[in-house]
């Protein structure tokens, strides 16, 4: 295995069409991409050919969007079908309260999922909202990480009113910094270069030992210089390769990453070592 892609949306019919398609269309046009629909076999092939392992992500924003979820069962089924190629992160909708707590337990204990992903922009919640602390305590107790979206999003991008999506939910300080402070036992991965709050994200990851950054959703060619500098030094044990497939393809991310002026041992950590340690692979 050459690397672990920690941020993979399947891009299959279940992901692209059955979830209502709306946000995926926004995101595809934001990324300047014509959305294709992959068969499960084509998805697995894409990762196998590159000698990568991928972390598939579920999505549940039913309360805020009224759209069907990409279920934990589906992601678990794909991971079980291609055990050498994929593992999965579940998703729960925090507004479902006790049901979300039970679903997180079910996802990890029964389905074997290895983390829980949140997309606060579409789920419309602040991670430091006290009402959700029982959920974070449960996930910390399950011993798996949480993955939060940070910074702007393709969902609602370019649509009048951003289709009701509010970026405030995705800001690192105070929301993720407060959560990390209140829950030192919870491992928090923050996705994407957190534009327009990149510096805040670097500060939180430097300050809180339980906070990590996944570098998905941007081609490394466009990483801000400060992110590259920190990834190469202070944060070399805390940055993870993620593509945000299918919006950024892993082969493109990897070839652009290869051109960054990073130390070879740092590249190895970001591509493989850090994720192995964090995900216990
Ligand atoms: Zn994503």
py3Dmol code that shows the C-alpha trace and the ligand (Angstrom):
import py3Dmol

protein = """\
ATOM      1  CA  UNK A   1       0.000   0.000   0.000  1.00  0.00           C
ATOM      2  CA  UNK A   2       1.449   3.289  -1.167  1.00  0.00           C
ATOM      3  CA  UNK A   3      -0.860   5.709   0.636  1.00  0.00           C
ATOM      4  CA  UNK A   4      -4.169   6.087   2.486  1.00  0.00           C
ATOM      5  CA  UNK A   5      -6.717   8.508   1.057  1.00  0.00           C
ATOM      6  CA  UNK A   6      -8.623   9.571   4.177  1.00  0.00           C
ATOM      7  CA  UNK A   7     -11.428  11.447   2.383  1.00  0.00           C
ATOM      8  CA  UNK A   8     -13.332   9.518  -0.294  1.00  0.00           C
ATOM      9  CA  UNK A   9     -16.914  10.040  -1.427  1.00  0.00           C
ATOM     10  CA  UNK A  10     -17.864   6.935  -3.384  1.00  0.00           C
ATOM     11  CA  UNK A  11     -19.265   8.655  -6.494  1.00  0.00           C
ATOM     12  CA  UNK A  12     -21.575   5.676  -7.091  1.00  0.00           C
ATOM     13  CA  UNK A  13     -25.287   5.911  -7.927  1.00  0.00           C
ATOM     14  CA  UNK A  14     -26.149   5.609  -4.221  1.00  0.00           C
ATOM     15  CA  UNK A  15     -23.909   8.604  -3.486  1.00  0.00           C
ATOM     16  CA  UNK A  16     -24.609  10.820  -6.508  1.00  0.00           C
ATOM     17  CA  UNK A  17     -28.265  10.143  -7.380  1.00  0.00           C
ATOM     18  CA  UNK A  18     -29.990   8.511  -4.419  1.00  0.00           C
ATOM     19  CA  UNK A  19     -29.075  11.321  -1.999  1.00  0.00           C
ATOM     20  CA  UNK A  20     -31.102  13.760  -4.106  1.00  0.00           C
ATOM     21  CA  UNK A  21     -28.165  14.904  -6.198  1.00  0.00           C
ATOM     22  CA  UNK A  22     -28.620  18.608  -5.465  1.00  0.00           C
ATOM     23  CA  UNK A  23     -25.474  19.320  -3.431  1.00  0.00           C
ATOM     24  CA  UNK A  24     -23.389  17.032  -5.564  1.00  0.00           C
ATOM     25  CA  UNK A  25     -24.390  19.062  -8.639  1.00  0.00           C
ATOM     26  CA  UNK A  26     -23.370  22.300  -6.881  1.00  0.00           C
ATOM     27  CA  UNK A  27     -20.072  20.781  -5.844  1.00  0.00           C
ATOM     28  CA  UNK A  28     -19.393  19.363  -9.308  1.00  0.00           C
ATOM     29  CA  UNK A  29     -19.859  22.771 -10.921  1.00  0.00           C
ATOM     30  CA  UNK A  30     -17.795  24.410  -8.134  1.00  0.00           C
ATOM     31  CA  UNK A  31     -14.974  21.997  -8.969  1.00  0.00           C
ATOM     32  CA  UNK A  32     -15.573  22.494 -12.730  1.00  0.00           C
ATOM     33  CA  UNK A  33     -16.336  18.824 -13.226  1.00  0.00           C
ATOM     34  CA  UNK A  34     -18.849  16.804 -15.171  1.00  0.00           C
ATOM     35  CA  UNK A  35     -20.150  14.279 -12.683  1.00  0.00           C
ATOM     36  CA  UNK A  36     -19.788  10.665 -13.739  1.00  0.00           C
ATOM     37  CA  UNK A  37     -21.429   7.811 -11.936  1.00  0.00           C
ATOM     38  CA  UNK A  38     -19.076   5.015 -10.981  1.00  0.00           C
ATOM     39  CA  UNK A  39     -19.957   1.381 -10.569  1.00  0.00           C
ATOM     40  CA  UNK A  40     -18.705  -0.119  -7.310  1.00  0.00           C
ATOM     41  CA  UNK A  41     -16.187  -2.141  -9.301  1.00  0.00           C
ATOM     42  CA  UNK A  42     -14.887   0.951 -11.137  1.00  0.00           C
ATOM     43  CA  UNK A  43     -14.481   2.771  -7.824  1.00  0.00           C
ATOM     44  CA  UNK A  44     -12.513  -0.110  -6.309  1.00  0.00           C
ATOM     45  CA  UNK A  45     -10.428  -0.430  -9.491  1.00  0.00           C
ATOM     46  CA  UNK A  46      -9.506   3.236  -9.399  1.00  0.00           C
ATOM     47  CA  UNK A  47      -8.004   2.778  -5.915  1.00  0.00           C
ATOM     48  CA  UNK A  48      -6.479  -0.643  -6.551  1.00  0.00           C
ATOM     49  CA  UNK A  49      -4.644   0.553  -9.667  1.00  0.00           C
ATOM     50  CA  UNK A  50      -3.001   3.344  -7.679  1.00  0.00           C
ATOM     51  CA  UNK A  51      -2.162   0.965  -4.822  1.00  0.00           C
ATOM     52  CA  UNK A  52      -4.161   3.107  -2.396  1.00  0.00           C
ATOM     53  CA  UNK A  53      -6.447   2.393   0.500  1.00  0.00           C
ATOM     54  CA  UNK A  54      -9.437   4.740   0.767  1.00  0.00           C
ATOM     55  CA  UNK A  55     -11.681   5.842   3.622  1.00  0.00           C
ATOM     56  CA  UNK A  56     -15.256   5.927   2.291  1.00  0.00           C
ATOM     57  CA  UNK A  57     -17.579   8.495   3.862  1.00  0.00           C
ATOM     58  CA  UNK A  58     -21.301   8.253   4.608  1.00  0.00           C
ATOM     59  CA  UNK A  59     -23.579  11.338   4.799  1.00  0.00           C
ATOM     60  CA  UNK A  60     -26.647  12.039   6.940  1.00  0.00           C
ATOM     61  CA  UNK A  61     -28.121  15.544   6.904  1.00  0.00           C
ATOM     62  CA  UNK A  62     -31.773  14.491   6.808  1.00  0.00           C
ATOM     63  CA  UNK A  63     -33.047  16.906   9.454  1.00  0.00           C
ATOM     64  CA  UNK A  64     -31.699  20.064   7.828  1.00  0.00           C
ATOM     65  CA  UNK A  65     -31.984  19.116   4.153  1.00  0.00           C
ATOM     66  CA  UNK A  66     -34.859  16.634   3.997  1.00  0.00           C
ATOM     67  CA  UNK A  67     -32.683  14.634   1.579  1.00  0.00           C
ATOM     68  CA  UNK A  68     -32.032  10.905   1.888  1.00  0.00           C
ATOM     69  CA  UNK A  69     -28.766   9.900   3.523  1.00  0.00           C
ATOM     70  CA  UNK A  70     -25.877   7.864   2.178  1.00  0.00           C
ATOM     71  CA  UNK A  71     -26.257   5.181   4.779  1.00  0.00           C
ATOM     72  CA  UNK A  72     -23.725   3.657   7.127  1.00  0.00           C
ATOM     73  CA  UNK A  73     -24.896   0.236   5.953  1.00  0.00           C
ATOM     74  CA  UNK A  74     -23.998   1.110   2.369  1.00  0.00           C
ATOM     75  CA  UNK A  75     -20.499   2.303   3.247  1.00  0.00           C
ATOM     76  CA  UNK A  76     -19.954  -0.741   5.472  1.00  0.00           C
ATOM     77  CA  UNK A  77     -21.085  -3.011   2.644  1.00  0.00           C
ATOM     78  CA  UNK A  78     -18.546  -1.465   0.220  1.00  0.00           C
ATOM     79  CA  UNK A  79     -15.767  -1.758   2.806  1.00  0.00           C
ATOM     80  CA  UNK A  80     -16.669  -5.427   3.368  1.00  0.00           C
ATOM     81  CA  UNK A  81     -16.806  -6.093  -0.383  1.00  0.00           C
ATOM     82  CA  UNK A  82     -13.300  -4.639  -0.939  1.00  0.00           C
ATOM     83  CA  UNK A  83     -11.557  -5.156   2.404  1.00  0.00           C
ATOM     84  CA  UNK A  84      -8.047  -4.612   1.017  1.00  0.00           C
ATOM     85  CA  UNK A  85      -9.027  -1.344  -0.629  1.00  0.00           C
ATOM     86  CA  UNK A  86     -11.534   0.421   1.597  1.00  0.00           C
ATOM     87  CA  UNK A  87     -12.462   1.122   5.176  1.00  0.00           C
ATOM     88  CA  UNK A  88     -15.440   3.305   6.078  1.00  0.00           C
ATOM     89  CA  UNK A  89     -16.437   6.242   8.234  1.00  0.00           C
ATOM     90  CA  UNK A  90     -20.098   6.470   9.210  1.00  0.00           C
ATOM     91  CA  UNK A  91     -22.198   9.606   9.446  1.00  0.00           C
ATOM     92  CA  UNK A  92     -24.898  10.546  11.923  1.00  0.00           C
ATOM     93  CA  UNK A  93     -27.204  13.552  12.011  1.00  0.00           C
ATOM     94  CA  UNK A  94     -26.630  15.293  15.375  1.00  0.00           C
ATOM     95  CA  UNK A  95     -30.156  16.768  15.352  1.00  0.00           C
ATOM     96  CA  UNK A  96     -31.539  13.235  15.730  1.00  0.00           C
ATOM     97  CA  UNK A  97     -30.454  13.317  19.393  1.00  0.00           C
ATOM     98  CA  UNK A  98     -30.545   9.928  21.095  1.00  0.00           C
ATOM     99  CA  UNK A  99     -31.072   8.222  17.728  1.00  0.00           C
ATOM    100  CA  UNK A 100     -27.768   9.726  16.540  1.00  0.00           C
ATOM    101  CA  UNK A 101     -26.006   8.409  19.640  1.00  0.00           C
ATOM    102  CA  UNK A 102     -27.388   4.908  19.037  1.00  0.00           C
ATOM    103  CA  UNK A 103     -26.547   5.107  15.334  1.00  0.00           C
ATOM    104  CA  UNK A 104     -22.921   6.025  16.105  1.00  0.00           C
ATOM    105  CA  UNK A 105     -22.660   2.989  18.389  1.00  0.00           C
ATOM    106  CA  UNK A 106     -24.270   0.784  15.735  1.00  0.00           C
ATOM    107  CA  UNK A 107     -21.949   2.120  13.004  1.00  0.00           C
ATOM    108  CA  UNK A 108     -18.784   1.353  14.951  1.00  0.00           C
ATOM    109  CA  UNK A 109     -19.719  -1.729  16.991  1.00  0.00           C
ATOM    110  CA  UNK A 110     -21.969  -3.605  14.558  1.00  0.00           C
ATOM    111  CA  UNK A 111     -20.907  -2.316  11.140  1.00  0.00           C
ATOM    112  CA  UNK A 112     -17.180  -2.030  11.839  1.00  0.00           C
ATOM    113  CA  UNK A 113     -16.875   1.580  10.667  1.00  0.00           C
ATOM    114  CA  UNK A 114     -13.704   3.303  11.851  1.00  0.00           C
ATOM    115  CA  UNK A 115     -14.772   6.916  12.440  1.00  0.00           C
ATOM    116  CA  UNK A 116     -17.720   9.291  12.152  1.00  0.00           C
ATOM    117  CA  UNK A 117     -17.860  12.102   9.589  1.00  0.00           C
ATOM    118  CA  UNK A 118     -19.776  15.376   9.994  1.00  0.00           C
ATOM    119  CA  UNK A 119     -20.557  17.990   7.360  1.00  0.00           C
ATOM    120  CA  UNK A 120     -21.713  20.923   9.472  1.00  0.00           C
ATOM    121  CA  UNK A 121     -22.554  23.124   6.463  1.00  0.00           C
ATOM    122  CA  UNK A 122     -25.301  20.777   5.271  1.00  0.00           C
ATOM    123  CA  UNK A 123     -26.128  19.491   8.758  1.00  0.00           C
ATOM    124  CA  UNK A 124     -26.430  23.078  10.107  1.00  0.00           C
ATOM    125  CA  UNK A 125     -24.887  22.728  13.564  1.00  0.00           C
ATOM    126  CA  UNK A 126     -21.970  24.059  15.603  1.00  0.00           C
ATOM    127  CA  UNK A 127     -19.638  21.332  16.944  1.00  0.00           C
ATOM    128  CA  UNK A 128     -19.290  23.207  20.251  1.00  0.00           C
ATOM    129  CA  UNK A 129     -23.060  23.299  20.831  1.00  0.00           C
ATOM    130  CA  UNK A 130     -23.485  21.691  24.271  1.00  0.00           C
ATOM    131  CA  UNK A 131     -26.581  19.806  23.150  1.00  0.00           C
ATOM    132  CA  UNK A 132     -24.358  17.503  21.101  1.00  0.00           C
ATOM    133  CA  UNK A 133     -21.789  16.731  23.798  1.00  0.00           C
ATOM    134  CA  UNK A 134     -23.348  13.353  24.669  1.00  0.00           C
ATOM    135  CA  UNK A 135     -22.718  12.355  21.050  1.00  0.00           C
ATOM    136  CA  UNK A 136     -19.043  13.374  21.236  1.00  0.00           C
ATOM    137  CA  UNK A 137     -18.654  11.524  24.546  1.00  0.00           C
ATOM    138  CA  UNK A 138     -20.121   8.394  22.991  1.00  0.00           C
ATOM    139  CA  UNK A 139     -17.801   8.568  19.979  1.00  0.00           C
ATOM    140  CA  UNK A 140     -14.757   9.217  22.186  1.00  0.00           C
ATOM    141  CA  UNK A 141     -15.784   6.151  24.222  1.00  0.00           C
ATOM    142  CA  UNK A 142     -15.955   4.060  21.039  1.00  0.00           C
ATOM    143  CA  UNK A 143     -12.291   4.927  20.444  1.00  0.00           C
ATOM    144  CA  UNK A 144     -12.695   6.224  16.883  1.00  0.00           C
ATOM    145  CA  UNK A 145     -11.991   9.688  15.420  1.00  0.00           C
ATOM    146  CA  UNK A 146     -14.499  12.262  14.226  1.00  0.00           C
ATOM    147  CA  UNK A 147     -13.996  14.034  10.917  1.00  0.00           C
ATOM    148  CA  UNK A 148     -15.380  17.557  10.577  1.00  0.00           C
ATOM    149  CA  UNK A 149     -15.672  19.657   7.460  1.00  0.00           C
ATOM    150  CA  UNK A 150     -13.907  23.059   7.694  1.00  0.00           C
ATOM    151  CA  UNK A 151     -13.922  26.164   5.501  1.00  0.00           C
ATOM    152  CA  UNK A 152     -16.071  26.917   2.499  1.00  0.00           C
ATOM    153  CA  UNK A 153     -18.008  24.149   0.770  1.00  0.00           C
ATOM    154  CA  UNK A 154     -19.066  23.203  -2.737  1.00  0.00           C
ATOM    155  CA  UNK A 155     -22.592  22.566  -1.382  1.00  0.00           C
ATOM    156  CA  UNK A 156     -24.737  25.558  -2.350  1.00  0.00           C
ATOM    157  CA  UNK A 157     -21.770  27.249  -4.082  1.00  0.00           C
ATOM    158  CA  UNK A 158     -22.792  29.611  -6.878  1.00  0.00           C
ATOM    159  CA  UNK A 159     -26.499  29.283  -6.048  1.00  0.00           C
ATOM    160  CA  UNK A 160     -28.544  32.330  -4.875  1.00  0.00           C
ATOM    161  CA  UNK A 161     -28.340  32.430  -1.090  1.00  0.00           C
ATOM    162  CA  UNK A 162     -25.909  29.505  -1.217  1.00  0.00           C
ATOM    163  CA  UNK A 163     -29.107  27.437  -1.192  1.00  0.00           C
ATOM    164  CA  UNK A 164     -29.481  28.284   2.492  1.00  0.00           C
ATOM    165  CA  UNK A 165     -26.059  26.834   3.438  1.00  0.00           C
ATOM    166  CA  UNK A 166     -24.238  28.913   6.098  1.00  0.00           C
ATOM    167  CA  UNK A 167     -20.462  28.894   6.229  1.00  0.00           C
ATOM    168  CA  UNK A 168     -20.332  29.956   9.883  1.00  0.00           C
ATOM    169  CA  UNK A 169     -20.761  26.329  11.002  1.00  0.00           C
ATOM    170  CA  UNK A 170     -17.424  25.392   9.446  1.00  0.00           C
ATOM    171  CA  UNK A 171     -15.145  27.909  11.193  1.00  0.00           C
ATOM    172  CA  UNK A 172     -12.337  26.362  13.297  1.00  0.00           C
ATOM    173  CA  UNK A 173     -12.207  29.007  16.078  1.00  0.00           C
ATOM    174  CA  UNK A 174     -14.148  28.949  18.281  1.00  0.00           C
ATOM    175  CA  UNK A 175     -16.189  25.900  17.325  1.00  0.00           C
ATOM    176  CA  UNK A 176     -13.600  23.152  16.814  1.00  0.00           C
ATOM    177  CA  UNK A 177     -11.076  24.655  19.199  1.00  0.00           C
ATOM    178  CA  UNK A 178     -13.680  24.702  21.984  1.00  0.00           C
ATOM    179  CA  UNK A 179     -14.708  21.139  21.225  1.00  0.00           C
ATOM    180  CA  UNK A 180     -11.072  19.971  21.256  1.00  0.00           C
ATOM    181  CA  UNK A 181     -10.513  21.740  24.578  1.00  0.00           C
ATOM    182  CA  UNK A 182     -13.636  20.255  26.169  1.00  0.00           C
ATOM    183  CA  UNK A 183     -12.996  16.729  24.825  1.00  0.00           C
ATOM    184  CA  UNK A 184      -9.267  15.960  25.069  1.00  0.00           C
ATOM    185  CA  UNK A 185     -10.084  12.261  24.662  1.00  0.00           C
ATOM    186  CA  UNK A 186     -11.751  12.809  21.283  1.00  0.00           C
ATOM    187  CA  UNK A 187      -9.547  12.614  18.177  1.00  0.00           C
ATOM    188  CA  UNK A 188     -10.677  15.314  15.766  1.00  0.00           C
ATOM    189  CA  UNK A 189      -9.715  15.368  12.089  1.00  0.00           C
ATOM    190  CA  UNK A 190     -10.478  18.656  10.340  1.00  0.00           C
ATOM    191  CA  UNK A 191     -10.983  18.356   6.600  1.00  0.00           C
ATOM    192  CA  UNK A 192      -9.666  20.583   3.822  1.00  0.00           C
ATOM    193  CA  UNK A 193      -7.427  23.628   3.768  1.00  0.00           C
ATOM    194  CA  UNK A 194      -9.879  25.685   5.852  1.00  0.00           C
ATOM    195  CA  UNK A 195     -10.164  28.693   3.592  1.00  0.00           C
ATOM    196  CA  UNK A 196     -10.840  31.486   4.558  1.00  0.00           C
ATOM    197  CA  UNK A 197      -9.690  30.428   8.041  1.00  0.00           C
ATOM    198  CA  UNK A 198      -6.491  28.579   7.194  1.00  0.00           C
ATOM    199  CA  UNK A 199      -4.415  30.310   9.876  1.00  0.00           C
ATOM    200  CA  UNK A 200      -7.002  29.513  12.565  1.00  0.00           C
ATOM    201  CA  UNK A 201      -6.916  25.859  11.590  1.00  0.00           C
ATOM    202  CA  UNK A 202      -3.106  25.717  11.762  1.00  0.00           C
ATOM    203  CA  UNK A 203      -3.205  27.327  15.201  1.00  0.00           C
ATOM    204  CA  UNK A 204      -5.761  24.831  16.531  1.00  0.00           C
ATOM    205  CA  UNK A 205      -3.841  21.833  15.147  1.00  0.00           C
ATOM    206  CA  UNK A 206      -0.602  23.149  16.649  1.00  0.00           C
ATOM    207  CA  UNK A 207      -2.163  23.868  19.998  1.00  0.00           C
ATOM    208  CA  UNK A 208      -4.366  20.802  20.527  1.00  0.00           C
ATOM    209  CA  UNK A 209      -2.675  17.400  20.444  1.00  0.00           C
ATOM    210  CA  UNK A 210      -6.003  15.742  19.593  1.00  0.00           C
ATOM    211  CA  UNK A 211      -6.546  17.746  16.372  1.00  0.00           C
ATOM    212  CA  UNK A 212      -5.423  16.631  12.897  1.00  0.00           C
ATOM    213  CA  UNK A 213      -5.820  18.097   9.406  1.00  0.00           C
ATOM    214  CA  UNK A 214      -6.804  16.276   6.230  1.00  0.00           C
ATOM    215  CA  UNK A 215      -5.583  18.017   3.101  1.00  0.00           C
ATOM    216  CA  UNK A 216      -8.493  17.056   0.857  1.00  0.00           C
ATOM    217  CA  UNK A 217     -10.624  19.128  -1.460  1.00  0.00           C
ATOM    218  CA  UNK A 218      -7.842  21.248  -2.943  1.00  0.00           C
ATOM    219  CA  UNK A 219      -5.143  20.372  -5.368  1.00  0.00           C
ATOM    220  CA  UNK A 220      -1.837  20.695  -3.462  1.00  0.00           C
ATOM    221  CA  UNK A 221      -0.788  23.079  -6.233  1.00  0.00           C
ATOM    222  CA  UNK A 222      -3.028  25.706  -4.628  1.00  0.00           C
ATOM    223  CA  UNK A 223      -2.147  25.126  -0.968  1.00  0.00           C
ATOM    224  CA  UNK A 224      -1.372  28.419   0.770  1.00  0.00           C
ATOM    225  CA  UNK A 225       2.420  28.746   1.447  1.00  0.00           C
ATOM    226  CA  UNK A 226       1.853  28.804   5.209  1.00  0.00           C
ATOM    227  CA  UNK A 227       0.072  25.431   5.068  1.00  0.00           C
ATOM    228  CA  UNK A 228       2.995  23.913   3.145  1.00  0.00           C
ATOM    229  CA  UNK A 229       5.495  25.405   5.594  1.00  0.00           C
ATOM    230  CA  UNK A 230       3.630  24.058   8.643  1.00  0.00           C
ATOM    231  CA  UNK A 231       3.031  20.648   7.056  1.00  0.00           C
ATOM    232  CA  UNK A 232       6.777  20.414   6.475  1.00  0.00           C
ATOM    233  CA  UNK A 233       7.654  21.309  10.067  1.00  0.00           C
ATOM    234  CA  UNK A 234       5.426  21.668  13.158  1.00  0.00           C
ATOM    235  CA  UNK A 235       2.481  19.711  11.754  1.00  0.00           C
ATOM    236  CA  UNK A 236       4.319  16.916   9.945  1.00  0.00           C
ATOM    237  CA  UNK A 237       2.809  14.282  12.264  1.00  0.00           C
ATOM    238  CA  UNK A 238      -0.695  15.749  12.020  1.00  0.00           C
ATOM    239  CA  UNK A 239      -1.446  16.191   8.308  1.00  0.00           C
ATOM    240  CA  UNK A 240      -3.170  13.482   6.282  1.00  0.00           C
ATOM    241  CA  UNK A 241      -3.558  12.795   2.588  1.00  0.00           C
ATOM    242  CA  UNK A 242      -7.174  13.103   1.476  1.00  0.00           C
ATOM    243  CA  UNK A 243      -8.422  13.725  -2.039  1.00  0.00           C
ATOM    244  CA  UNK A 244     -12.174  14.443  -1.688  1.00  0.00           C
ATOM    245  CA  UNK A 245     -12.836  11.959  -4.492  1.00  0.00           C
ATOM    246  CA  UNK A 246     -14.635  12.286  -6.895  1.00  0.00           C
ATOM    247  CA  UNK A 247     -14.239  16.084  -6.882  1.00  0.00           C
ATOM    248  CA  UNK A 248     -10.447  15.815  -6.833  1.00  0.00           C
ATOM    249  CA  UNK A 249      -9.164  12.505  -8.178  1.00  0.00           C
ATOM    250  CA  UNK A 250      -6.492  10.813  -6.057  1.00  0.00           C
ATOM    251  CA  UNK A 251      -4.009  10.484  -8.960  1.00  0.00           C
ATOM    252  CA  UNK A 252      -4.175  14.223  -9.633  1.00  0.00           C
ATOM    253  CA  UNK A 253      -3.822  15.070  -5.931  1.00  0.00           C
ATOM    254  CA  UNK A 254      -0.820  12.757  -5.618  1.00  0.00           C
ATOM    255  CA  UNK A 255       1.025  14.090  -8.658  1.00  0.00           C
ATOM    256  CA  UNK A 256       0.505  17.704  -7.521  1.00  0.00           C
ATOM    257  CA  UNK A 257       1.555  16.760  -3.979  1.00  0.00           C
ATOM    258  CA  UNK A 258       4.723  15.208  -5.319  1.00  0.00           C
ATOM    259  CA  UNK A 259       5.785  18.632  -6.644  1.00  0.00           C
ATOM    260  CA  UNK A 260       5.537  20.346  -3.244  1.00  0.00           C
ATOM    261  CA  UNK A 261       8.840  21.291  -1.598  1.00  0.00           C
ATOM    262  CA  UNK A 262       8.395  18.877   1.329  1.00  0.00           C
ATOM    263  CA  UNK A 263      11.059  16.700   2.918  1.00  0.00           C
ATOM    264  CA  UNK A 264      10.838  13.067   1.678  1.00  0.00           C
ATOM    265  CA  UNK A 265      10.239  11.737   5.205  1.00  0.00           C
ATOM    266  CA  UNK A 266       7.431  14.261   5.665  1.00  0.00           C
ATOM    267  CA  UNK A 267       5.791  13.175   2.410  1.00  0.00           C
ATOM    268  CA  UNK A 268       5.830   9.584   3.631  1.00  0.00           C
ATOM    269  CA  UNK A 269       4.187  10.566   6.923  1.00  0.00           C
ATOM    270  CA  UNK A 270       1.438  12.568   5.215  1.00  0.00           C
ATOM    271  CA  UNK A 271       0.719   9.906   2.610  1.00  0.00           C
ATOM    272  CA  UNK A 272       0.807   6.851   4.856  1.00  0.00           C
ATOM    273  CA  UNK A 273       2.408   6.921   8.304  1.00  0.00           C
ATOM    274  CA  UNK A 274       0.122   9.409  10.022  1.00  0.00           C
ATOM    275  CA  UNK A 275      -3.082   7.766   8.771  1.00  0.00           C
ATOM    276  CA  UNK A 276      -1.835   4.295   9.698  1.00  0.00           C
ATOM    277  CA  UNK A 277      -1.195   5.408  13.253  1.00  0.00           C
ATOM    278  CA  UNK A 278      -4.421   7.384  13.594  1.00  0.00           C
ATOM    279  CA  UNK A 279      -6.704   4.769  12.024  1.00  0.00           C
ATOM    280  CA  UNK A 280      -4.826   1.837  13.623  1.00  0.00           C
ATOM    281  CA  UNK A 281      -4.177   0.134  10.267  1.00  0.00           C
TER     282      UNK A 281
END
"""
ligand_1 = """\
1
ZN
Zn -15.657 15.766 1.150
"""
view = py3Dmol.view(width=600, height=400)
view.addModel(protein, "pdb")
view.setStyle({"model": 0}, {"cartoon": {"style": "trace"}})
view.addModel(ligand_1, "xyz")
view.setStyle({"model": 1}, {"stick": {}})
view.zoomTo()
view.show()
